[in-house]
Amino acid sequence: MVYTQFINGEVTKGSKGNSWVNYNPANNAPLGEIYQATDDEIDAAVNSSEKAFQIWKTKTGAERGRVLINAANILRSKLQQIALLETQDVGKPIAESLAVDISSAADALEYFGGMAAGIHGEFFDLKNAFGYTRREPLGICAGIGAWNYPIQIAAWKAAPALACGNSMIFKPSELTPVTALELAKAFMEAGAPAGLFNVVQGDGKVGARLVDHPRIAKVSLTGSVATGKKIFAGAASQLKQVTLELGGKSPLIIFDDADLQNAVSAAMLANFYTQGEVCSNGTRVFVQRKIFDSFLKQLKERTEKIRIGDPTDPDTQMGAVISKAHLEKIIRFIDSGKSSGARLLTGGIKPEKDFKGKDISSGNFLSPAIFTDCNDSMEICKEEIFGPVLSILSFDSEEEVIDRANDTPFGLSAGVFTNDIKRGHRVIHQLQAGTCWINNYNITPIELPFGGYKQSGQGRENSLAAIQHYTQLKSVYVELGNVESPY
Ligand code: TXE
């Protein structure tokens, strides 16, 4: 299998200038070869996107919306097939790809498809005149994706961009080239003009070419803070608009009046879903002293029952992390936790067998790790690990935990568990995070804006808020009288 570009409505033959092997994280067997987009291919993608934009921008919102909703239905009709591709490429359990990844991509297309006809400006009565505004598209937008949610990220970016009348060139992560191509095929099948959604493969160099390209109007990235800073700086030279969805080290605060069972469930969801490779994860779990021991006991018992294994097995609950290099990085963090004095309560080892006794030693598996006896200054409590590693910290008072939770340059997410309704809101309102939950964690309905404070990002994805990031506002003044001239 060769993964090439999708330009102007078709998969290209590609040229094997710069290429690399794409591996299945569950066994490190090759899945195929990725051909990086050449400069000529990037230019061809831009030319084709420009042509598509000229056609697309003249369509009514309802016409655009119909194509997006068709594409959502196509993804849903291919749920099993695309979920399997995603699972083989990313290493996450098929149960997750089926329940979340593909469905969340389809939800975004349906939501923005439904909204497209309603995107409108405003009207202003003026003295002997009136004014109105138009929400106009930006032009060609670039989407740059991370490897943890490949099709979801592609759809979260494409859906609002296309609903607003833009075209998009999407570059998936160099580690997950597969399902963006499926989304591109779905758009074509749904009736999109050729070139409306092009895909170019490649690493950061191709990403940087898109950022620098003078005919690309906007860049939306999901990735690390370090890459976000580079893209922000690159876009600044042409004052391009950016949306940045970056990493985090988010707090999950459990007060002693919380429902213990639910709080433990949320802490596990906040750390072990997709092998812990989720940007919004609540990796600093603050537990109030009175319930600390009972919380820890239940968390340990339930964590040790997580079924690690073949991601394509529907009973598997935790799959393999994205690459050998990433596994080594996570293990380095675990070693750092141990050497800094934290106690590894469970997990953090590379299992040889899965929950059915099958040999999984060739894959990038790691048992879910819980650290206790942590303090805020340890590396494992400050840096984003992006793996199944949870750190528990105890606290006494509300004021103390708010200060400690906010003591980070990140600000993507935060969660609070309490049965005191006033305290829940009071605490959430003081946390410096863009995406928050009370009595749940990591739920991201398309209706709610998603994004970060501080160094976790710029702009918002999903919801009505995304519309303003994919349009520019034109004001029009219309005279009803004579021109009053001093000349
Ligand atoms: O991210 P990168 P990676 C975080 C997490 C993880 C780290 C590394 O901390 O450990 O990122 O993951 C492209 N100009 N998140 O390596 O390197 C790159 O090719 C333009 C958080 O995936 O930031 C890829 O397509 N583009 C995240 C994308 O940027 C560039 C989810 C992200 O790559 C570029 C995944 C450049 N100079 C990882 N350099 C989340 N917030 O969900 C790289 N790229």
Residues whose N, C-alpha, C, O or C-beta is under 5 A from the ligand:
A	BS01	TXE	I144 G145 A146 W147 N148 K171 P172 S173 E174 G202 D203 G204 G207 A208 T222 G223 S224 T227 K230 E245 L246 G247 C279 E384 F386
